């Protein structure tokens, strides 16, 4: 097993390793999977080095922002999947589900008193960075956070990139070494470790292990938890690495070859469907990229030099592979770069480029052809059938076609009393309903609507100024939408 790259590891506190502890603890928070996971791999390295049992804690709070049946159902089904995946492995898996607010308080501190070292996930968005800093003061032993977010380590990029082209060029110049250092598909394969016979009784008494019935996340279980019961679960959608692997397999075998040509057409349904699994950490971009490279019989020698930041040609792959890599690598990791480098304001209006703020503010007072209330937008009660269809898909399925997500945001900007209100509406709707919301990619998409990663487009228009404009009429002329509009009628 290749060692976890140093650039991906951060010591969060100054407490030493306690070699005489009872176990190594991996606190799984963002990368909720048993393979292709540098955090788990690092924990295994510690367990092997110290010859100690490995305990994996995967927990879910009931008071995280936007906690609801929809997101709990996905996380719980993923935990159930991990429970099964760890069976027969040299691991003590500890799933914990809060059944009342604050019930999990003190759990990390209690577990760390008996641990040698604690390893957890480094995720630059949502409430997880604050939770990690709080845990740093509670851990009685060394706490490490490990970055398994993307192909390029977050710490390897020393500045904020303001365009996809400049970031793509940086990746092309610096990624070769990263392509030689993928995480292990199964870091526990062939590993011999002592197994902890049981978790401490006093810990289980206060923080009981979640039963398989709770992890099954049936309607009665969800109803019993102190979370919002709106929105409800997406019918037929299950989280977990098994479900994510099936979605990946279906995409590669059915839609992948036509991805470049059809991904913008809602009727074709040629997108990957991997967004929720990437967001919840149930699948890794390393795994996705590895599967595609294997399918295309690719080797490092095929990389094109020099690196010019072009969207196609550098990988020397099929057009669909290059187009998909630009999404899952360039655009996805560009969003992670913003959240990592600007943790305090990546979701604030002030984070927009100066030119975009100027344009939006100058036209904030322009008359709007329509003004819709937050309730009307949430209920898809506008005059625009295409916009309504996109919003209905979001509410019903927790997702929205990628191309229509751009139009959806542009219309919210056009129909809101101010750009700040539009921004807040987009964030609220996306974070409330989208399975892949509350994510660096979500904020990239929302703030792209307002000018992030874009350039001025002249001539200036009312409301938009030189912010890129989109219309439903042009979209309907360009795309295949007949089946989509029929499917997502009010």
Secondary structure, DSSP 8 states (H G I E B T S, - for coil): -----GGGEEE-S-----TTSSEEEEEESS--SSSS-HHHHHHHHHHHHHT-EEEEEEEE-S-STT-BHHHHHHHHHHHHHHHHHHTTSS-EEEEEE-SSTTTTTTHHHHHHTTEEEEEEE---STTHHHHHHHHHTT-SSEEEEE--SSSS-GGG--S---SHHHHHHHHHHH-TTGGG----TTTTTT------S---HHHHHHS----HHHHTT-HHHHHHSSSB--S---TT---SHHHHHHHHHHIIIIIGGGHHHHTT-GGG--S---HHHHHTTSS-HHHHHHHHHHHTT--GGG--SS----SSSSS---HHHHHHHIIIIIIHHHHHHHHHH-TTTTTSGGGS-HHHHHHHHHTTTS--S----HHHHHTT-SS-HHHHHHHHHHHHHS---HHHHHHHHHHHHHTSSSHHHHHHHHHHHHHHH-TT-SSHHHHHHHHHHTTTT----SS-BTTTBTS----HHHHHHHS--HHHHHHT--
